[in-house]
Amino acid sequence: MRARAMYLIAAIGVITACVMLPGPASAASVPAPVACNTAQGACWHPALNARWQYQLQGVAAYASTGGINVGISATPFTGGAAVHPSVFDIDLYVDQAISGNNTTLDTAAVNAIHAAGGKAICYVSAGTWENWRVDANQFPASVQGAKNGWPGEKWLDIRQTSVLLPIMEARVQKCRQAGFDGVEWDNVDGFSNRTGFPLTANDQLVYDASLANLAHSYGLTVALKNDVEQVPDLAPYFDYAVNEQCQQYNECGGYTTYFINANKAVFQVEYKLSQAKFCAKANAGNRNAITKTFDLFDTPWAPCR
């Protein structure tokens, strides 16, 4: 989820693969983009106008579908008949409030989404340690930093890729195992937040690009989550974008240039703005925008189109 506070940095230029950005002499090189591996998976790419749902909290009434309301519908801001999402961004695991454990992959939801003709994006936090995760004990204290504003979460030292990337690979393997179509790596903008570590823009680029390549190696497409300052540099690595509150913070412009114009979908969510204040602009910009609340239950779900 979006950090509680954002600290803007100076814009950095577009990089080419494996070119070193200005910084310390010891700065790591940004890896070249890796194409999605069609031998591993379908490498699904959403349509530009794909309608989406963002649900990370399970609901007991939908226990049979992993706590996810796969039949949700609503009248869009534009009016007319009720519409349904075709893309669901949900957690890798069934909510513990539903399953009673932290180990059940949400294959039930994925199967139900697929049965209805939809696609499922696997939510995984790659930039924070979460104390309730089944693999939480694999993160040494040395990679755990400041609290990020959400209960039980701490920022990670993303410079320690030899520690973090094997953990993230195990997670993406589980996304593949559960049948997901794509991955959303969350909290991948630590360098612009107070993490407790002296992270640089280059550190973030190396980590985010590595995560995108990791998803692609398993035949999964991948979303760039927020990190708006680095959209120009990271767009070549990512297949679509998930953004929180870009209209509230006047940060949507880069998505047109680097995603929409490249035929890559943008999934936008606003939490505080009324639809009258953002839907018309989001629709004109061809972004798939919805209104949700921060808790990310199934409802409210209010699509702009």
C-alpha positions in Angstrom: 0.0 0.0 0.0 1.0 3.6 -0.4 3.3 4.8 2.3 1.9 7.3 4.8 4.3 10.0 3.7 6.1 10.6 0.5 9.3 12.5 0.1 9.9 13.7 -3.4 13.4 13.4 -5.0 14.8 15.1 -8.1 13.7 13.4 -11.3 16.3 11.0 -12.8 16.8 10.4 -16.5 15.8 7.3 -18.4 18.4 4.6 -18.1 19.4 1.9 -20.6 19.9 -1.6 -19.6 22.9 -2.3 -17.4 24.1 1.4 -17.5 25.3 2.7 -14.2 23.4 5.6 -12.8 25.4 8.5 -11.1 26.1 7.6 -7.5 28.7 5.9 -5.4 31.5 4.0 -7.1 30.2 0.8 -5.6 26.6 1.2 -6.9 25.2 -1.9 -8.4 24.3 -2.1 -12.1 20.6 -2.2 -13.1 20.0 -5.5 -14.8 18.7 -5.7 -18.4 15.0 -6.4 -18.9 14.1 -10.1 -19.1 11.2 -11.0 -21.4 8.3 -12.9 -20.0 9.0 -16.6 -20.3 6.2 -18.1 -22.4 7.5 -21.6 -21.7 6.6 -21.1 -18.1 3.3 -19.4 -18.4 0.8 -17.5 -20.6 2.3 -14.1 -20.0 -1.1 -12.4 -19.9 -1.3 -8.7 -20.8 -4.5 -6.9 -19.7 -6.4 -4.8 -22.2 -6.0 -1.0 -21.8 -9.6 -0.7 -20.7 -9.7 -3.8 -18.3 -11.8 -3.1 -15.3 -10.3 -4.1 -12.0 -11.0 -4.9 -8.3 -8.5 -4.5 -5.4 -9.4 -6.7 -2.5 -6.8 -7.7 0.1 -9.1 -8.4 3.1 -11.2 -11.6 3.0 -14.9 -11.7 3.7 -16.5 -14.7 5.5 -19.5 -14.7 3.3 -17.2 -15.6 0.4 -15.2 -18.3 2.1 -15.9 -20.8 -0.7 -14.0 -18.5 -3.1 -11.1 -17.8 -0.7 -12.8 -14.8 0.9 -13.0 -12.9 -2.4 -16.2 -11.5 -3.8 -15.7 -12.6 -7.4 -19.3 -11.7 -8.4 -19.1 -8.0 -7.4 -20.8 -5.4 -9.6 -21.7 -1.8 -9.5 -23.0 1.1 -11.6 -20.0 3.1 -13.0 -19.6 6.8 -12.7 -20.6 7.1 -16.4 -23.9 5.5 -15.5 -25.9 2.8 -17.3 -26.0 -0.9 -16.4 -23.9 -2.4 -13.6 -20.5 -3.6 -14.6 -18.1 -6.3 -13.3 -14.3 -6.3 -12.9 -12.4 -8.7 -15.1 -9.1 -8.3 -13.2 -8.7 -9.0 -9.5 -5.7 -7.9 -7.5 -5.7 -10.2 -4.4 -3.3 -11.6 -1.8 -1.3 -14.7 -2.5 -2.8 -16.3 0.6 -6.4 -16.6 1.9 -6.9 -14.1 4.7 -6.2 -15.7 8.1 -9.5 -14.5 9.3 -11.1 -16.9 6.8 -8.7 -19.8 6.7 -7.5 -19.8 10.3 -3.9 -20.2 9.1 -1.2 -18.3 7.1 -0.3 -21.0 4.7 -3.4 -21.5 2.4 -2.8 -20.3 -1.1 -5.8 -18.6 -2.5 -6.3 -21.1 -5.3 -10.0 -21.0 -4.6 -10.3 -17.4 -5.5 -8.1 -17.8 -8.6 -10.1 -20.7 -9.9 -13.3 -18.8 -9.4 -12.0 -15.7 -11.1 -10.8 -17.8 -14.0 -14.2 -19.7 -14.2 -15.8 -16.3 -14.6 -13.4 -15.3 -17.4 -11.3 -13.0 -15.4 -7.6 -12.8 -14.5 -5.8 -12.7 -11.1 -2.9 -10.6 -9.9 -0.9 -11.9 -7.0 -0.3 -9.3 -4.3 3.1 -9.7 -2.6 4.9 -7.1 -0.5 8.5 -7.0 -1.7 9.6 -3.9 0.2 8.4 -4.5 3.7 8.7 -7.3 6.3 5.2 -8.4 7.5 5.2 -10.2 10.9 2.2 -12.4 10.0 3.6 -14.1 6.9 4.6 -17.7 7.0 8.2 -16.9 5.9 8.6 -13.9 8.3 11.4 -15.8 10.2 13.5 -15.9 7.0 14.2 -12.1 7.2 17.2 -11.5 9.4 17.1 -8.5 11.8 19.7 -6.8 9.6 17.2 -6.3 6.7 14.4 -5.0 8.9 14.2 -1.2 9.2 11.8 1.5 10.4 8.0 0.9 10.7 6.2 1.9 7.6 2.9 3.0 9.2 1.0 -0.2 8.9 0.7 -2.6 11.9 3.3 -5.4 11.9 5.3 -4.0 8.9 8.8 -2.7 8.6 10.7 -1.4 5.6 13.4 -3.7 4.1 17.0 -3.0 3.3 16.6 -3.6 -0.4 20.4 -3.3 -1.0 20.7 -6.8 0.5 19.5 -8.5 -2.6 21.3 -11.8 -1.8 19.0 -12.1 1.2 15.8 -10.8 -0.2 15.6 -12.1 -3.8 15.6 -15.8 -2.9 12.7 -15.1 -0.5 10.8 -13.2 -3.2 11.6 -16.0 -5.7 10.0 -18.5 -3.4 6.9 -16.3 -3.2 6.6 -15.9 -6.9 6.9 -19.6 -7.3 3.9 -19.9 -5.1 2.0 -17.3 -7.2 2.7 -19.5 -10.2 1.7 -22.7 -8.2 -1.6 -21.0 -7.2 -2.5 -20.2 -10.8 -2.1 -16.4 -10.8 -1.7 -14.5 -14.0 0.5 -11.7 -12.8 2.3 -10.2 -9.8 2.0 -6.9 -7.9 5.2 -6.3 -5.9 4.1 -3.7 -3.3 6.2 -1.2 -1.3 8.8 -0.8 -4.0 9.5 2.9 -3.4 11.4 2.7 -0.1 14.1 5.0 -1.4 11.7 8.0 -1.2 10.5 7.1 2.3 12.0 7.0 5.8 13.1 3.4 5.9 16.0 3.6 8.4 18.4 2.8 5.6 20.3 5.2 3.3 18.7 3.9 0.2 19.4 5.5 -3.2 17.5 5.8 -6.4 19.9 3.4 -7.9 19.3 0.9 -5.1 15.6 1.0 -5.9 16.0 0.6 -9.6 18.2 -2.4 -9.2 15.7 -4.1 -6.8 12.6 -3.2 -8.8 14.1 -4.3 -12.1 15.2 -7.6 -10.5 11.7 -8.2 -9.2 10.2 -7.6 -12.6 12.7 -10.0 -14.2 12.0 -12.6 -11.5 8.2 -12.5 -12.2 8.9 -12.8 -16.0 11.2 -15.8 -15.4 8.1 -17.7 -14.1 5.8 -16.7 -17.0 4.0 -14.1 -15.0 3.5 -10.5 -16.1 4.2 -7.8 -13.5 2.8 -4.5 -12.3 4.8 -1.5 -11.3 3.3 -0.3 -8.0 3.5 3.4 -7.4 7.2 4.6 -7.4 6.0 7.4 -9.7 9.4 9.1 -9.6 11.0 6.2 -11.5 8.2 5.4 -14.0 10.4 6.6 -16.9 13.2 4.2 -15.9 11.2 1.2 -14.9 8.4 1.2 -17.6 10.5 -1.0 -19.9 10.6 -3.7 -17.2 6.9 -3.8 -16.3 3.8 -4.8 -18.2 1.1 -2.6 -16.5 0.9 -0.3 -13.5 -1.0 -0.2 -10.3 -1.2 3.3 -8.7 -2.7 4.6 -5.5 -3.9 8.2 -5.4 -2.1 9.6 -8.4 -4.8 12.2 -8.9 -4.9 13.2 -5.3 -1.2 13.9 -5.5 -1.1 15.1 -9.1 1.2 12.3 -10.2 -0.7 10.7 -13.1 1.1 12.3 -16.0 3.9 9.9 -16.5 1.5 7.0 -16.9 0.2 8.3 -20.1 3.6 8.7 -21.7 5.3 5.5 -20.5 2.4 3.1 -20.0 -0.8 4.1 -21.9 1.0 5.2 -25.0 3.0 1.9 -24.9 -0.3 -0.1 -24.8 0.2 -1.0 -21.2 -2.8 -0.8 -18.8 -2.9 1.4 -15.8 -5.0 0.4 -12.7 -5.7 3.4 -10.5 -7.3 3.5 -7.1 -8.3 6.6 -5.2 -9.3 6.5 -1.5 -10.1 10.1 -0.6 -11.3 11.9 -3.7 -15.0 11.9 -4.7 -15.6 10.4 -8.1 -16.7 13.8 -9.4 -13.2 15.1 -8.8 -11.3 12.4 -10.6 -13.3 10.0 -12.8 -13.7 12.2 -15.8 -10.0 12.9 -16.0 -9.1 9.2 -15.4 -11.5 8.1 -18.1 -10.1 10.7 -20.5 -6.6 9.4 -19.7 -7.7 5.8 -20.3 -6.8 4.8 -16.8 -8.9 2.1 -15.1 -9.9 4.0 -12.0 -11.9 2.9 -9.0 -12.8 4.2 -5.5 -11.9 2.1 -2.5 -11.3 2.6 1.2 -7.9 1.9 2.8 -9.0 -1.4 4.4 -9.5 -2.9 0.9 -12.4 -5.2 1.6 -14.6 -6.1 -1.3 -16.8 -3.1 -0.9 -16.9 -0.2 -1.5 -16.1 -0.8 -5.2 -17.0 2.1 -7.4 -15.6 2.0 -11.0 -15.2 5.2 -13.0 -16.2 3.3 -16.2 
